[in-house]
Amino acid sequence: MALQLNDLKITPRVGAYVYMPNVPQPHNCVVSSNQATALKAGDIVTVDTTVANANCLVIKKAAVNDPIFGVIPSDVRKNAYVAGEKVAIAVEGSYIYFTAAKAITAGADLYFDSNGQVTPTATAGNSIVGIANTSATAKDDF
C-alpha cells in the first residue's frame, strides 16, 4: 500500500528542475550587463566571455549556434532575471522539462530552436542540449 501524505501533484512546467540523486545541483551565476531582455525559466544560456567577474560566471541567453552552459530552472519566488542579478543555472547532467517543437522519440539527441523549444533536428552550428528521457507526441508536449 502506498502512503499519500498530501494531495500535491508534480505538474511539469518549462524549466522545472528535477532533483534526483547523484546528479549536479544548480550552479550560481550573474546575468550579463550585455543581456538586454530579462532571462526566464527554460532559457538556454551561454557564458559571456566579454564581461569579467572575479566571483561568478557571467551568463547571457544563448543563440542557436552558441556553446551551451546551462538552463535557467523555474523558481517559484522569481520568474525573470535582469542584468546584474544572481541566478541559478542547471548544468550538464541535470534533468529539466522543456516543450517540444515537434514530435520527439525518447532517447533522441535534442537541440534547441530560436523559440527555446527542443527538437531532434540539428541546424548548422547548433549544440546538443540533451537527450530526451520521454517521448513527445506533438508540438508543445513536455
N, C-alpha and C positions, 0 to 999 in steps of 0.2 A: 504494500500500500504506500502510495506517495503522500508525503506531507505537503500541504499547501498552506503556508503561513499567512499569505495575504492574497489579494486579488490583482496584484500588479502583473502586467504582461510586458515583455520587451517588444516595443514597436520599432522596427527599423526606420531610420531617418538618415538622410545624406550626411556623411561624416561621422556617424555613430562609431565610437571606438569600442572594440570588443576586447575586454580584459580576459586574457587566457594565461594559463600557467606557462612559464618558460618562453614567453615572447617579450620583445622590448617594451619598455614603458615610454610614454611621450617624452620628447626632448624639448627643452625650453629655448626659445629664440626671440629675436626682436624684429618687428616689421620694419623694412627698409624705408628710409626717407624718400626713396625713388618710387615707392608704391603709391600711385595717385588715387586708387579706389580702395575701399576697405576690403580686407580679406574676410572670408566667411567659411563656415564649416563645409568641408568637401573640396575646398580649393587645393589644388596641387601646387606645391611651391618648390622653388629652387634657391640656392644660396646666392645672394647678391654680393659678388666679389668686388664691386666698386665702392662699397661702404664698409669702413673698418669699425670694429667694436672689440675692445680688448676682453670683454666679459662674456659675450654671447655671439652665436652665429646670427647674421642678418639675412632675412629671407624676403622674397617677393614672389608674386604669382608667376608660375612657370608658363612660358609659351610652349606650344606643342613640341618644339624641337629643342627645348632646354633640358639639361640634365636634371633629373628629379631628385629632390632631397627628402620630401615627405608630403604629408597631407594634413590639413588643419582638421582636427576632430571636432565634433559638435560639443558644445558646453552649455549646460542649462542656465548658467549665470550670464553669459555674454554671447552674442551672435555675430559680432563684427569687430575687426581689429584694424586700427589705422596706424599710420607711420609712427614709429617710436614706441608702440605698445608691445608688451611681452605677450607671447602666445606659445602654447604647447603644440608640438608637431609630432604626429605619428610617423615613425621612420620605418625603414626596411624591416620586414618580419612582422609588422603589425597587421591586424585584421580591421578593415574599415568598410562600411556599407557605402556603395555607390549606386547610381542609377545607370541603366544600360542605354546605349544609343541605338541598339537593335538586339535581336536575339543572340544569346551567348551560351555556349556549351560549357559545362563545368570542366575545369582543367585547362581552358583556353588561356593563352597569354593575353593580357589586357593592356591596351594603350588608352590614351585619352584624347578627346577631340576638343575643339575650341569652346564648346559648351560645358566642359568639365565632366562629361559623361564618359563611361568606359565603353570600349569597342574592341572586338577581336581583330580589327583591321588596322594594320600599321600604315603610317604615312611617312614620307621622306623625313628623316631626322628624328622621328618620334621614338621615345624611350619606352620600354615596358614598365608599366606602373604596378603590375602584379599579376596574379593568377586567379582565375575565377574559382571560388570554392563551391559555388552553386550555379545552376543554370538560370538564365533569364529567358523567358519565352517571347518577350516583346520589348519594344522601346519603353523606357521609364520604369521597367521592373527593377527591383533591387538585386 
